[in-house]
């Protein structure tokens, strides 16, 4: 059991909170502020309990000098100020005299946001490479470190593992919630437990399949990865996406779990992934050689419904079609309509799956949407997340 922010007396202490403010931006404007809002409970708790709050986050990837301006956290500081109805002191530096001075001047209940931690990646990837000196420096700014960035918990960076290696640490309310919900659903679910796996490649989900096939009652497979399984079962899949290197893996998994893994029986097929491409719904066996499956068909939705209706817990990772294009989003919409029942615990992996649920208007109809795509995927694989493993134990 890891310590949380509640386990510390934070009054008058300098508390570094690693947030996930990696929000989508366009022309300097925030497109979606959900990640900022997800951090508010922890930040408010720190303010209300008299901490001197130091916020850190990354935004985007920094490879060139041109990336610096478009990935500045200044817009996040302004939005955060609006949401908290409070001044946010923004420091346009990641280290040095100005940072030291502003931290020293910080009073209890005040909030300071340091510039994008990945600015340090411009010179030798010091942030994402967990540079020891950088982690030690950032740790010197605070008395206590709180990690509340679930989205980067699967990575060992200077701003999480680096800082936590030097000062007392805990997790914030967001990570606490993510771990409680995800681990309960994986290790002690209300049964039957059904896993929906989508996305493009089998190679991305091997660890998830290997781990969850031992725990789940049913695994429903859609998306591009379904066609590798379908080809492994002896069916022709036209020009659909196939991971040929993983055919043998799929054959083994299907043979060992023939009553547990459920594959699509029909698809929406087209020759191109375009909004205006001609498409048709057909059984898997009727896919033409120049067609690819781009969504599950309505017969598959009915088939999957049979298993979901019988379930008490559903974990969904990966869209089952190219949901960004309306004509290939109906399978994903169909599954959303099925899992939004009150008596089902529905947990949605982050990344594309969470984006699909939110875009299609089902955010309020599911139990939990994870804020971390990669982190939630690694939890489903049964892996240890370094950004959480380093946190002080109770």
C-alpha atoms as one frame of an Amber mdcrd trajectory, in Angstrom:
protein
   0.000   0.000   0.000   1.463   3.322  -1.092   1.319   6.518   0.934  -1.072
   9.214  -0.250  -1.138  12.960   0.213  -3.399  12.350   3.247  -0.549  10.579
   5.055   1.484  13.773   5.391   1.167  16.966   7.413   1.591  19.366   4.515
   0.903  22.674   6.277   3.597  25.192   5.326   5.485  22.441   3.484   6.687
  22.816  -0.086   4.705  20.094  -1.864   5.684  19.159  -5.415   2.707  17.675
  -7.280   3.474  15.948 -10.574   0.305  16.446 -12.634  -0.675  15.309 -16.104
  -1.364  18.511 -17.999  -0.504  16.898 -21.344  -3.615  18.358 -22.968  -4.315
  18.592 -26.708  -3.439  22.036 -28.072  -4.245  23.834 -31.309  -2.865  27.253
 -32.230  -1.915  27.872 -28.616  -5.390  27.051 -27.308  -6.386  24.090 -25.137
  -8.738  21.798 -27.066  -9.736  19.550 -24.147  -9.110  20.409 -20.474 -10.239
  17.078 -18.958  -6.749  16.240 -17.715  -6.469  19.583 -15.939  -9.834  19.037
 -14.268  -8.770  15.531 -13.200  -5.934  17.071 -11.138  -8.065  19.621  -9.281
  -9.020  17.531  -6.232  -5.407  16.920  -5.248  -4.381  20.533  -5.893  -7.333
  21.882  -3.905  -6.537  19.548  -1.006  -2.962  20.857  -0.931  -4.142  24.485
  -1.027  -6.817  23.970   1.639  -4.291  22.299   3.936  -1.834  25.169   3.753
   0.814  23.683   1.477   3.154  25.772  -0.644   2.215  24.089  -3.909   4.688
  23.477  -6.746   3.130  21.931  -9.869   5.051  20.115 -12.586   3.968  18.490
 -15.850   5.116  17.692 -19.343   3.310  18.734 -22.524   3.904  17.137 -25.897
   7.335  16.085 -27.141  10.328  18.394 -27.363  12.764  17.520 -30.134  13.633
  20.916 -31.617  13.705  24.566 -30.472  10.547  25.108 -32.522   8.728  22.668
 -30.229   9.324  24.861 -27.163   6.858  27.655 -27.852   3.982  25.441 -29.013
   4.364  23.228 -25.926   4.546  25.925 -23.285   2.458  25.373 -20.156   1.472
  29.053 -19.995  -1.984  28.315 -21.438  -2.411  25.588 -18.810  -1.534  28.091
 -16.065  -4.252  30.448 -17.319  -6.881  27.691 -17.505  -5.898  26.349 -14.110
  -6.266  29.839 -12.652  -9.811  30.014 -14.033 -10.766  26.588 -12.690  -9.349
  27.245  -9.215 -10.418  30.901  -9.184  -6.931  31.625  -7.924  -3.721  33.211
  -9.189  -1.211  30.695 -10.534   2.412  31.817 -10.467   3.907  30.624 -13.752
   7.684  30.299 -14.080   8.869  30.091 -17.679  11.921  28.060 -16.673  12.545
  24.474 -15.589  15.480  25.201 -13.299  17.867  27.928 -12.200  17.888  31.165
 -10.229  14.381  32.323 -11.183  12.845  28.975 -10.224  14.780  28.934  -6.927
  13.695  32.490  -6.112   9.994  31.973  -6.885   9.910  28.727  -4.868  11.611
  30.470  -1.920   9.047  33.291  -2.030   6.064  30.918  -2.203   3.616  31.320
   0.700   1.254  28.743   2.204  -1.803  28.252  -0.005  -0.081  29.703  -3.072
   0.418  27.734  -6.290   3.373  27.817  -8.653   3.590  26.047 -12.014   7.029
  25.316 -13.465   7.488  25.262 -17.245   7.109  22.010 -19.227   9.458  19.378
 -17.770  10.221  18.099 -21.263  11.978  21.349 -22.100  14.835  19.435 -20.447
  14.654  16.870 -23.271  16.065  19.363 -25.776  19.557  18.793 -24.418  20.082
  15.065 -24.042  16.587  13.939 -22.984  17.296  14.664 -19.330  13.617  14.476
 -18.296  12.503  11.359 -20.174  15.903   9.729 -19.572  15.561  10.233 -15.798
  18.777  12.233 -15.476  19.957  11.796 -11.887  21.185  15.356 -11.368  17.957
  16.820 -12.744  15.821  14.627 -10.488  17.974  15.590  -7.501  17.668  19.298
  -8.339  13.889  19.193  -8.715  13.614  17.235  -5.445  15.613  19.996  -3.705
  12.776  22.416  -4.450  10.295  20.594  -2.194   9.772  18.812   1.100   7.246
  16.231  -0.128   6.558  14.789  -3.577   3.063  13.750  -4.684   2.675  11.893
  -7.968  -0.766  12.398  -9.471   0.145  11.867 -13.137  -1.198   8.411 -13.938
  -0.605   9.021 -17.639   3.189   8.883 -17.127   3.287   6.381 -14.237   4.531
   3.656 -16.592   7.626   5.706 -17.419  10.686   6.385 -15.249  11.260  10.120
 -15.709  13.232  12.667 -13.725   9.959  14.358 -12.704   8.491  11.233 -11.093
  11.019   8.497 -10.265  13.876  11.028 -10.099  12.204  13.284  -7.531  10.677
  10.439  -5.484  14.145   8.899  -5.093  15.211  11.821  -2.872  12.297  13.057
  -0.738   9.239  11.542   1.041   6.529  10.738  -1.477   2.914   9.726  -1.950
   0.224   9.556  -4.613  -2.593  12.014  -5.230  -6.307  11.328  -5.405  -6.289
  10.666  -9.165  -3.684   7.899  -9.042  -5.293   6.513  -5.881  -8.622   6.274
  -7.717  -7.062   4.776 -10.868  -5.295   2.036  -8.903  -8.307   1.197  -6.755
 -10.706   0.868  -9.681  -8.358  -0.820 -12.149  -6.766  -3.319  -9.765 -10.090
  -4.244  -8.167 -11.565  -4.946 -11.606  -8.565  -7.033 -12.682  -7.864  -8.961
  -9.481 -11.197  -9.104  -7.649 -13.971  -8.383 -10.157 -17.682  -8.921  -9.879
 -18.228 -11.814 -12.262 -18.662 -12.619 -15.029 -15.713 -10.460 -16.154 -15.674
  -9.610 -19.860 -12.729  -7.971 -21.613 -13.240  -6.085 -24.890  -9.998  -5.736
 -26.828  -9.684  -3.625 -29.944  -7.080  -1.435 -31.563  -4.946  -2.123 -34.563
  -2.245  -4.651 -33.704  -2.002  -7.908 -31.796   1.627  -7.047 -31.020   0.439
  -4.124 -28.859  -1.759  -6.378 -26.734   0.197  -9.630 -26.319   0.948  -8.957
 -22.654  -2.672  -7.980 -21.978  -4.005 -11.113 -23.660  -1.557 -13.404 -21.848
  -2.413 -11.873 -18.461  -6.165 -11.410 -18.789  -6.953 -14.705 -20.467  -6.240
 -16.276 -17.065  -8.592 -13.869 -15.266 -11.467 -13.154 -17.665 -14.603 -15.182
 -18.282 -14.855 -13.877 -21.849 -12.584 -11.900 -24.184 -14.317 -10.167 -27.098
 -11.910  -9.139 -29.851 -12.612  -6.409 -32.396 -10.716  -3.702 -34.220  -7.813
  -4.349 -36.568  -6.301  -6.956 -34.242  -9.310  -9.238 -34.803  -8.160 -10.028
 -38.346  -4.936 -11.667 -37.202  -7.036 -13.961 -35.005  -9.501 -14.578 -37.837
  -6.704 -15.426 -40.273  -5.184 -17.704 -37.619  -8.509 -19.531 -37.427  -8.354
 -20.238 -41.167 -10.514 -17.462 -42.610  -9.686 -15.181 -45.541  -9.688 -11.523
 -44.440  -9.018  -9.736 -47.722  -6.659  -6.763 -47.372  -7.491  -6.256 -43.687
  -4.687  -5.390 -41.277  -2.873  -8.550 -40.158   0.147  -9.057 -37.871   1.584
 -12.017 -39.788   4.360 -12.475 -37.224   1.736 -13.265 -34.575  -0.368 -15.847
 -36.403   1.156 -18.690 -34.369   0.529 -16.799 -31.123  -3.139 -16.335 -32.064
  -3.469 -20.009 -33.039  -2.153 -21.068 -29.627  -4.356 -18.665 -27.671  -7.444
 -19.716 -29.636  -6.707 -23.413 -29.147  -6.132 -23.042 -25.406  -9.194 -20.806
 -24.890 -11.708 -21.825 -27.540 -14.751 -21.123 -25.326 -13.402 -17.878 -23.894
 -12.260 -15.852 -26.924 -15.071 -14.515 -29.106 -14.292 -13.180 -32.590 -16.378
 -11.049 -34.992 -18.715 -12.813 -37.404 -19.383  -9.829 -39.672 -17.725  -6.520
 -40.546 -18.159  -3.225 -42.336 -15.799  -3.564 -45.283 -14.356  -0.995 -47.684
 -11.429  -0.672 -50.072 -10.053   2.486 -48.441 -10.121   4.182 -45.039 -11.941
   7.285 -46.248 -15.123   9.121 -45.299 -16.456   8.888 -48.866 -15.332   5.318
 -49.622 -17.990   2.804 -50.618 -18.650   0.386 -47.773 -20.822  -2.618 -47.129
 -21.633  -4.965 -44.275 -20.802  -8.602 -44.848 -19.938 -11.826 -43.076 -16.237
 -12.451 -42.539 -16.296 -15.233 -45.117 -17.582 -12.787 -47.762 -14.808 -10.172
 -47.529 -13.368  -9.604 -51.009  -9.630  -9.708 -51.613  -9.412  -5.940 -52.205
 -11.542  -5.063 -49.155 -10.568  -4.512 -45.527 -12.694  -4.774 -42.412 -12.952
  -1.362 -40.739 -15.646  -1.954 -38.116 -17.587  -4.813 -36.568 -20.997  -5.437
 -38.102 -24.393  -5.439 -36.382 -24.464  -9.239 -36.093 -21.193  -9.083 -34.151
 -22.636  -6.357 -31.930 -25.537  -8.731 -31.172 -23.105 -11.566 -30.489 -21.005
  -9.427 -28.156 -24.197  -8.184 -26.446 -24.991 -11.753 -25.394 -21.755 -11.893
 -23.382 -21.814  -8.307 -22.094 -25.420  -8.653 -20.868 -24.309 -11.635 -18.798
 -21.402  -9.681 -17.262 -21.021  -7.700 -14.057 -17.640  -6.178 -14.965 -16.484
  -5.009 -18.405 -12.975  -3.732 -19.169 -12.575  -2.204 -22.611  -9.244  -1.368
 -24.229  -9.121  -0.392 -27.879 -11.872   0.806 -30.268 -13.507  -1.920 -32.374
 -13.526   0.162 -35.552 -12.120   3.311 -37.165 -14.391   5.423 -34.954 -12.992
   8.741 -36.248 -14.983   8.127 -39.461 -18.738   8.039 -38.851 -19.569   5.071
 -41.087 -16.975   2.958 -39.220 -18.000   4.072 -35.712 -21.310   2.203 -35.411
 -19.806  -0.900 -33.839 -18.145   1.157 -31.121 -21.393   3.088 -30.594 -23.323
  -0.165 -30.403 -21.067  -1.491 -27.646 -21.318   1.842 -25.783 -25.098   1.489
 -25.766 -24.823  -2.028 -24.340 -22.342  -1.403 -21.523 -24.015   1.717 -20.116
 -26.330  -0.340 -17.880 -26.444   0.593 -14.190 -25.641  -2.906 -12.952 -22.364
  -3.212 -14.898 -19.001  -1.875 -13.725 -17.539  -0.527 -16.974 -13.894   0.491
 -17.102 -12.469   2.143 -20.199  -8.742   2.195 -20.957  -7.261   5.588 -21.737
  -5.845   6.694 -25.071  -7.960   6.003 -28.166 -10.652   4.103 -26.245 -11.251
   6.946 -23.816 -11.168   9.440 -26.694 -13.780   7.391 -28.566 -16.127   7.189
 -25.573 -15.865  10.934 -24.941 -16.183  11.914 -28.628 -19.244   9.706 -29.085
 -20.949  11.231 -26.027 -20.835   8.329 -23.561 -18.520   9.807 -20.923 -21.244
   9.924 -18.260 -22.539   6.420 -19.078 -19.497   4.417 -17.966 -18.071   3.805
 -14.510 -14.523   4.955 -15.179 -12.401   6.261 -18.064  -8.705   5.909 -17.300
  -6.552   9.009 -17.730  -3.573   6.946 -18.894  -3.551   4.897 -22.087  -0.093
   3.360 -21.769  -0.278   3.123 -17.976  -3.671   1.395 -17.988  -2.436  -1.002
 -20.691   0.588  -1.969 -18.591  -1.615  -2.444 -15.526  -3.756  -4.810 -17.594
  -0.559  -6.657 -18.523   0.227  -7.084 -14.829   3.350  -4.941 -15.042   4.840
  -2.799 -12.275   4.552   0.944 -12.992   7.880   2.608 -12.028   6.279   5.986
 -11.290   4.162   4.315  -8.605   6.574   1.593  -7.479   9.077   4.255  -6.298
   6.476   5.916  -4.014   6.961   5.503  -0.245   5.081   2.583   1.316   2.743
   3.044   4.268
